[in-house]
Amino acid sequence: MKKFLVVGLGNIGSEYVNTRHNIGFKILDYFANKESISFQTAKLGDIAEFKVKGRTILFLKPNTYMNLSGKAVKFWMDKENIEKENILIITDDLNLPFGSIRLKGKGSDGGHNGLKNIQLLLNTTEYPRFRFGISDAFKKGQQVDYVLGEWDDDEKEKLKERLELSSEIIKSFVLAGLNNTMNAFNGK
C-alpha cells in the first residue's frame, strides 16, 4: 500500500487556533472532520490516518511550533518509510492573495521559518508543498502581528469554500499525483 504524509504547519495552543499562520492545521482539521477521522497525540505531533483507494494518508500536525516543523516531518518520514515525493507540506504564504493556491514540487522557503527548518532537516528544497495565500495586507513592521492575527470577517466568510477546495487538493495529490494536481488547481 502506497503511503503519503500530509503535514499541516501551524503552532500549538488555543491562542493560535484561528490565526492565519495556522492554515495548515485548519485544512487538516477540516479534512478530518469531513471524513470523520480523528487525531491522536503521538511523538512530535498529532497524527490521523485515512485510507483511500489502496493508499494510506498520514496527516501530521507538528507540536514542535512552526520554526521547528522539520523535526516532526523528518521523524515521521523515517518512521513510516515515506519518500519525499509522497509528502505534502501545507503552509501559509504572504506572497499570495488571500485564498490563492500554489502547489510546487520544489522551491525556496520564501522566508517561511517552517519551510526553512524542513529544508534544513531534509537537506533538500525538493519536496511537494501546498501554499495557501494569506495576502500581505499589513503595514511595514507588522508582519508577525498579521500572521499571528485572526482572520477578518471577509476572510472568514470565504474560508469555508477554500477549505473544501483544499480537501479536494489533498485527495488529488494522493490519487492523481503532483503534476496533475498542479495543473488542475494552481491559481484557483
KEMINU-584789 format. One record per residue (C-alpha): residue number from 1; residue in three letters; x, y, z. Coordinates in nm, 4 decimals. Example, Ala and Ser with C-alpha at 12.3 -4.5 7.8 and 13.67 -1.06 7.14 Angstrom:
# residues 2
loba | dodo | u | v | w
1 | ALA | 1.2300 | -0.4500 | 0.7800 $
2 | SER | 1.3670 | -0.1060 | 0.7140 $
//
This chain:
# residues 188
loba | dodo | u | v | w
1 | MET | 0.0000 | 0.0000 | 0.0000 $
2 | LYS | 0.1365 | 0.3391 | -0.1005 $
3 | LYS | 0.1864 | 0.5790 | 0.1931 $
4 | PHE | 0.1674 | 0.9576 | 0.1987 $
5 | LEU | 0.2470 | 1.2118 | 0.4688 $
6 | VAL | 0.0396 | 1.5297 | 0.4565 $
7 | VAL | 0.1696 | 1.7897 | 0.7008 $
8 | GLY | -0.0236 | 2.0993 | 0.8022 $
9 | LEU | 0.2041 | 2.3627 | 0.9508 $
10 | GLY | 0.0913 | 2.5667 | 1.2487 $
11 | ASN | 0.1514 | 2.6441 | 1.6134 $
12 | ILE | 0.0024 | 2.4538 | 1.9060 $
13 | GLY | -0.2030 | 2.6327 | 2.1688 $
14 | SER | -0.5521 | 2.7808 | 2.1819 $
15 | GLU | -0.4199 | 3.1322 | 2.1170 $
16 | TYR | -0.3110 | 3.0248 | 1.7654 $
17 | VAL | -0.6135 | 2.8193 | 1.6553 $
18 | ASN | -0.7763 | 3.0814 | 1.4308 $
19 | THR | -0.4650 | 3.2630 | 1.3162 $
20 | ARG | -0.3538 | 3.2973 | 0.9544 $
21 | HIS | -0.0258 | 3.1182 | 1.0315 $
22 | ASN | -0.2245 | 2.8070 | 1.1332 $
23 | ILE | -0.3946 | 2.7476 | 0.7985 $
24 | GLY | -0.2108 | 2.4139 | 0.7674 $
25 | PHE | -0.3715 | 2.2879 | 1.0901 $
26 | LYS | -0.7077 | 2.4316 | 0.9862 $
27 | ILE | -0.7045 | 2.2499 | 0.6498 $
28 | LEU | -0.6195 | 1.9163 | 0.8145 $
29 | ASP | -0.8864 | 1.9663 | 1.0811 $
30 | TYR | -1.1424 | 2.0433 | 0.8100 $
31 | PHE | -1.0478 | 1.7272 | 0.6155 $
32 | ALA | -1.0570 | 1.5137 | 0.9309 $
33 | ASN | -1.3968 | 1.6484 | 1.0329 $
34 | LYS | -1.5381 | 1.5943 | 0.6835 $
35 | GLU | -1.4106 | 1.2354 | 0.6662 $
36 | SER | -1.4867 | 1.1532 | 1.0328 $
37 | ILE | -1.1298 | 1.0726 | 1.1284 $
38 | SER | -0.9633 | 1.1914 | 1.4467 $
39 | PHE | -0.6165 | 1.2958 | 1.5505 $
40 | GLN | -0.4236 | 1.1206 | 1.8258 $
41 | THR | -0.1289 | 1.2745 | 2.0061 $
42 | ALA | 0.1915 | 1.0904 | 1.9168 $
43 | LYS | 0.5620 | 1.1681 | 1.9076 $
44 | LEU | 0.6269 | 1.5250 | 1.7856 $
45 | GLY | 0.2675 | 1.5907 | 1.6819 $
46 | ASP | -0.0908 | 1.4861 | 1.6320 $
47 | ILE | -0.1470 | 1.2084 | 1.3771 $
48 | ALA | -0.4528 | 1.0847 | 1.1886 $
49 | GLU | -0.4769 | 0.8122 | 0.9270 $
50 | PHE | -0.7043 | 0.7948 | 0.6249 $
51 | LYS | -0.7250 | 0.5237 | 0.3611 $
52 | VAL | -0.8475 | 0.5919 | 0.0090 $
53 | LYS | -0.8324 | 0.3643 | -0.2959 $
54 | GLY | -0.5429 | 0.1496 | -0.1756 $
55 | ARG | -0.3445 | 0.4411 | -0.0373 $
56 | THR | -0.2767 | 0.5433 | 0.3217 $
57 | ILE | -0.2502 | 0.9085 | 0.4155 $
58 | LEU | -0.0900 | 1.0017 | 0.7461 $
59 | PHE | -0.1888 | 1.3523 | 0.8492 $
60 | LEU | 0.0535 | 1.5317 | 1.0791 $
61 | LYS | 0.0114 | 1.8489 | 1.2824 $
62 | PRO | 0.3573 | 1.9022 | 1.4366 $
63 | ASN | 0.3633 | 2.0071 | 1.8025 $
64 | THR | 0.7146 | 2.1488 | 1.7668 $
65 | TYR | 0.5900 | 2.5006 | 1.6860 $
66 | MET | 0.6310 | 2.6391 | 1.3367 $
67 | ASN | 1.0047 | 2.7110 | 1.3435 $
68 | LEU | 1.0992 | 2.3504 | 1.4261 $
69 | SER | 0.8492 | 2.1734 | 1.1969 $
70 | GLY | 1.1266 | 1.9838 | 1.0175 $
71 | LYS | 1.1962 | 1.7715 | 1.3256 $
72 | ALA | 0.8447 | 1.6206 | 1.3172 $
73 | VAL | 0.8394 | 1.5866 | 0.9371 $
74 | LYS | 1.1742 | 1.4036 | 0.9316 $
75 | PHE | 1.0797 | 1.1758 | 1.2223 $
76 | TRP | 0.7511 | 1.0610 | 1.0622 $
77 | MET | 0.9012 | 1.0252 | 0.7137 $
78 | ASP | 1.1718 | 0.7989 | 0.8553 $
79 | LYS | 0.9415 | 0.6083 | 1.0914 $
80 | GLU | 0.6850 | 0.5327 | 0.8189 $
81 | ASN | 0.9406 | 0.4995 | 0.5365 $
82 | ILE | 0.7741 | 0.7674 | 0.3231 $
83 | GLU | 0.9622 | 0.9093 | 0.0243 $
84 | LYS | 0.9918 | 1.2870 | -0.0080 $
85 | GLU | 0.7809 | 1.2890 | -0.3265 $
86 | ASN | 0.4965 | 1.1436 | -0.1183 $
87 | ILE | 0.4915 | 1.4228 | 0.1378 $
88 | LEU | 0.2838 | 1.7375 | 0.1052 $
89 | ILE | 0.3607 | 2.0343 | 0.3281 $
90 | ILE | 0.0679 | 2.2760 | 0.3705 $
91 | THR | 0.1600 | 2.6278 | 0.4735 $
92 | ASP | 0.0523 | 2.9897 | 0.4676 $
93 | ASP | 0.2029 | 3.2279 | 0.2122 $
94 | LEU | 0.2186 | 3.6061 | 0.2488 $
95 | ASN | 0.3138 | 3.6486 | -0.1176 $
96 | LEU | -0.0189 | 3.5160 | -0.2489 $
97 | PRO | -0.3578 | 3.6896 | -0.2332 $
98 | PHE | -0.5969 | 3.5527 | 0.0290 $
99 | GLY | -0.7198 | 3.2041 | -0.0597 $
100 | SER | -0.4949 | 3.1619 | -0.3630 $
101 | ILE | -0.3455 | 2.8186 | -0.4100 $
102 | ARG | 0.0031 | 2.7342 | -0.5333 $
103 | LEU | 0.1392 | 2.3802 | -0.5460 $
104 | LYS | 0.5034 | 2.3166 | -0.6284 $
105 | GLY | 0.7390 | 2.0214 | -0.6253 $
106 | LYS | 1.0380 | 2.2232 | -0.5112 $
107 | GLY | 1.1419 | 2.5771 | -0.4318 $
108 | SER | 1.2805 | 2.8154 | -0.1772 $
109 | ASP | 1.1453 | 2.8642 | 0.1714 $
110 | GLY | 1.0211 | 3.2109 | 0.0684 $
111 | GLY | 1.1241 | 3.3436 | 0.4096 $
112 | HIS | 0.8906 | 3.0995 | 0.5870 $
113 | ASN | 1.0603 | 2.9659 | 0.9002 $
114 | GLY | 0.8679 | 2.6373 | 0.8998 $
115 | LEU | 0.9774 | 2.5598 | 0.5425 $
116 | LYS | 1.3305 | 2.6764 | 0.6247 $
117 | ASN | 1.3554 | 2.4202 | 0.9045 $
118 | ILE | 1.2056 | 2.1413 | 0.6916 $
119 | GLN | 1.4586 | 2.2115 | 0.4149 $
120 | LEU | 1.7412 | 2.2139 | 0.6676 $
121 | LEU | 1.6473 | 1.8766 | 0.8185 $
122 | LEU | 1.5536 | 1.7059 | 0.4901 $
123 | ASN | 1.8644 | 1.8561 | 0.3305 $
124 | THR | 1.6710 | 1.9441 | 0.0148 $
125 | THR | 1.4402 | 2.2026 | -0.1374 $
126 | GLU | 1.2773 | 1.9304 | -0.3475 $
127 | TYR | 0.9583 | 1.8212 | -0.1777 $
128 | PRO | 0.5933 | 1.8988 | -0.2614 $
129 | ARG | 0.4377 | 2.1957 | -0.0914 $
130 | PHE | 0.0914 | 2.3482 | -0.0971 $
131 | ARG | 0.0939 | 2.7207 | -0.0279 $
132 | PHE | -0.2292 | 2.8873 | 0.0826 $
133 | GLY | -0.2333 | 3.2621 | 0.0272 $
134 | ILE | -0.2988 | 3.4818 | 0.3292 $
135 | SER | -0.2032 | 3.8083 | 0.1466 $
136 | ASP | 0.0308 | 4.0787 | 0.2670 $
137 | ALA | -0.2278 | 4.3300 | 0.3886 $
138 | PHE | -0.0174 | 4.4644 | 0.6741 $
139 | LYS | 0.1876 | 4.7765 | 0.7374 $
140 | LYS | 0.5654 | 4.7658 | 0.7393 $
141 | GLY | 0.6922 | 4.6099 | 1.0610 $
142 | GLN | 0.3559 | 4.4431 | 1.1349 $
143 | GLN | 0.4206 | 4.1047 | 0.9687 $
144 | VAL | 0.4363 | 3.8999 | 1.2902 $
145 | ASP | 0.1158 | 4.0544 | 1.4264 $
146 | TYR | -0.0529 | 3.9928 | 1.0906 $
147 | VAL | 0.0366 | 3.6244 | 1.0501 $
148 | LEU | -0.0422 | 3.5571 | 1.4158 $
149 | GLY | -0.3635 | 3.7589 | 1.3859 $
150 | GLU | -0.7068 | 3.6089 | 1.3348 $
151 | TRP | -0.8961 | 3.6068 | 1.0057 $
152 | ASP | -1.1047 | 3.9169 | 0.9358 $
153 | ASP | -1.4797 | 3.8841 | 0.8699 $
154 | ASP | -1.4432 | 3.8850 | 0.4914 $
155 | GLU | -1.1764 | 3.6118 | 0.5054 $
156 | LYS | -1.3851 | 3.4010 | 0.7454 $
157 | GLU | -1.6779 | 3.4146 | 0.5037 $
158 | LYS | -1.4662 | 3.2914 | 0.2111 $
159 | LEU | -1.2669 | 3.0377 | 0.4125 $
160 | LYS | -1.5189 | 2.7501 | 0.4064 $
161 | GLU | -1.5124 | 2.7279 | 0.0262 $
162 | ARG | -1.1310 | 2.7474 | 0.0293 $
163 | LEU | -1.1116 | 2.4699 | 0.2921 $
164 | GLU | -1.3358 | 2.2495 | 0.0779 $
165 | LEU | -1.1101 | 2.3132 | -0.2227 $
166 | SER | -0.8066 | 2.2324 | -0.0086 $
167 | SER | -0.9580 | 1.8932 | 0.0821 $
168 | GLU | -1.0014 | 1.8182 | -0.2888 $
169 | ILE | -0.6369 | 1.9128 | -0.3474 $
170 | ILE | -0.5152 | 1.6662 | -0.0839 $
171 | LYS | -0.7133 | 1.3801 | -0.2387 $
172 | SER | -0.5961 | 1.4767 | -0.5872 $
173 | PHE | -0.2319 | 1.4823 | -0.4759 $
174 | VAL | -0.2637 | 1.1306 | -0.3350 $
175 | LEU | -0.4703 | 0.9834 | -0.6184 $
176 | ALA | -0.3574 | 1.1753 | -0.9298 $
177 | GLY | -0.0065 | 1.2913 | -0.8370 $
178 | LEU | 0.1572 | 1.6301 | -0.8005 $
179 | ASN | 0.1727 | 1.7330 | -1.1675 $
180 | ASN | -0.1939 | 1.6599 | -1.2360 $
181 | THR | -0.2914 | 1.8359 | -0.9141 $
182 | MET | -0.0808 | 2.1415 | -1.0003 $
183 | ASN | -0.2422 | 2.1582 | -1.3457 $
184 | ALA | -0.5923 | 2.1251 | -1.2006 $
185 | PHE | -0.5665 | 2.3580 | -0.9006 $
186 | ASN | -0.2843 | 2.6141 | -0.9295 $
187 | GLY | -0.4283 | 2.9643 | -0.9490 $
188 | LYS | -0.7763 | 2.8630 | -0.8312 $
//
